[in-house]
Amino acid sequence: MREQVYIREVGPRDGLQMAKIILSAEKKLEWCKAVAAAGIREIEVTSFVPPAVLPQFADAAEVARGALLIGDLRPSVLVPNLKGAEIALALGMPVIAYVVSASEAHNLANVRRSTQESLADFARIVAARDAAPGPRAILVGCIATAFGCTIQGIVSERRVSEIAERYAEIGADEIVVADTVGYGDPGAVRRVVKSVIAATSPRRIACHFHDTRGLGLANVTAAVDVGVRAFDASLGGLGGCPFAPGATGNIDTEDTAFLLEQLGFDTGVDLNAIVAVRRRLEEWLPQEQFSGAIARAGLPKTYRVGRGGSSGG
Amino acid sequence: MREQVYIREVGPRDGLQMAKIILSAEKKLEWCKAVAAAGIREIEVTSFVPPAVLPQFADAAEVARGALLIGDLRPSVLVPNLKGAEIALALGMPVIAYVVSASEAHNLANVRRSTQESLADFARIVAARDAAPGPRAILVGCIATAFGCTIQGIVSERRVSEIAERYAEIGADEIVVADTVGYGDPGAVRRVVKSVIAATSPRRIACHFHDTRGLGLANVTAAVDVGVRAFDASLGGLGGCPFAPGATGNIDTEDTAFLLEQLGFDTGVDLNAIVAVRRRLEEWLPQEQFSGAIARAGLPKTYRVGRGGSSGG
């Protein structure tokens, strides 16, 4: 039996964040359903930010509610603050993600607070979660700019593991190490992820990579090597960061699934089905740049036969 | 002191093989000079194939002679057979590369011979080298389709190490493991390269990857992990294979150098200078597809500062 690796589709949130078209809630939910049907069980479906900041997510509650009705799906939402978390908790979202930047400068630019203030807000979110009725929501603590920042430059590796440790102490159930601007390399990934695991074990660690400088899948390989079994990705590599000029998007869901399957892991993803979903997205979002090697070159002739034959990284 | 990793620019040969424009010998040599000035010491400058097969290389002797005059450069040439090798030896080329496909079907399609016949021809090349006057030329034995083939499908990992062993017995000084059609993944790279090293040590092992399915740099990382210290690459990812439909080109020289520098190795490459050479190529070859993340996104703000700070893979 092959070991499982989880891919979380973040396209409906991270991928749409800077999109030129506002996609209808109906289409967003169709996207989520199609991705779930192709074998992905975790989707970050929306973000509870004020519509004035990101009009794309003015329909956040509608999308979140709709996602809860999709079978076999564990939807997550991103919340920028306690207020967003309260809405998510009231809706009964099973997974709620929150972001703190390891770069002080990026955190200020992103949410106009220091990282200390952001962590204090996360503590209030934990308290709200603990006080909420119903099943206990999983809180995901994301560490943005974990490998450096376009504003500040270097982010020390020690700072990332310190924030991870604080997240865990406060009450995060899962930690996401995010290379928001595409500065990470496989060596840095191994070092940072190892220290984050040491600081927060046995919590689940996920990685969130952008392919800005071509190292996205090399970084996935490095993270898998040191024990990471969960990755954020978006179909067609959709996405970007308002503070990462020239940055391309997330790593491609389809290419990430292909890599992990080739390494002998079970992602649950039907690659032909997921590429078909991506084609639909390309029609819906004609102004966006889509990347992705599998969608362009197709699967190797050896794909089915070779699956599971690899050493598991 | 950082450990060295060697990048061999194969653009003037592999990159031009399928180009729509025939580049002048003058421009090819300007390319080689500029690449050498940017810090690359090994360039595969041309191929001694019959002009009727590949008109792009009708100027092979002129380019080879010109490349010998470029300071600080160790030019290599590709030869398809004994006749090509004899020309290369007569010209005094210091490095001569020869290709055998691990896939029997690919070898037949490529050179209309069985792999056994191709290896027998390599033995004749070794004899010609040994009999030639002057400094001893280095013979490089390349193993094409080492990770599978678009015609035949699966290529067994054992077959690759057997061909490598035969190459070494016959007299190859260096072995190149080539993923001609982009079927390799980091797991397969580790396994195949380890067994090739075991079969041919202490000869130098190089890897030649194509980025067809997005795993080129993940494969470089995997190869570095198991001890490879030499890689073929081409500026802007130029190149392809006539028997790999839909295949994109080689891994990008500039992105490969960036990855290796970030991993703490010394490639000798001045990244800004090499990107400038690539820009010139884009002007010369307007009909070709160029890839490459560094040329698009630029170097990280942390690049100079971070160099050499990584753990060396």
Interface residues (C-beta under 8 A of the other chain):
Chain A: G148 C149 T150 G153 I154 V181 G182 Y183 D185 P186 G187 A188 R190 R191 D211 T212 R213 G214 L215 L217 A218 V220 T221 A222 G246 A247 T248 D252 D255 F258 L259 Q262 L263 G264 G292 A293 I294 R296 A297 G298 P300 K301 T302 V305 G306 S310 S311 G312 G313
Chain B: G148 C149 T150 G153 I154 V181 G182 Y183 D185 P186 G187 A188 R190 R191 D211 T212 R213 G214 L215 L217 A218 V220 T221 A222 G246 A247 T248 D252 D255 F258 L259 Q262 L263 G264 G292 A293 I294 R296 A297 G298 P300 K301 T302 V305 G306 S310 S311 G312 G313
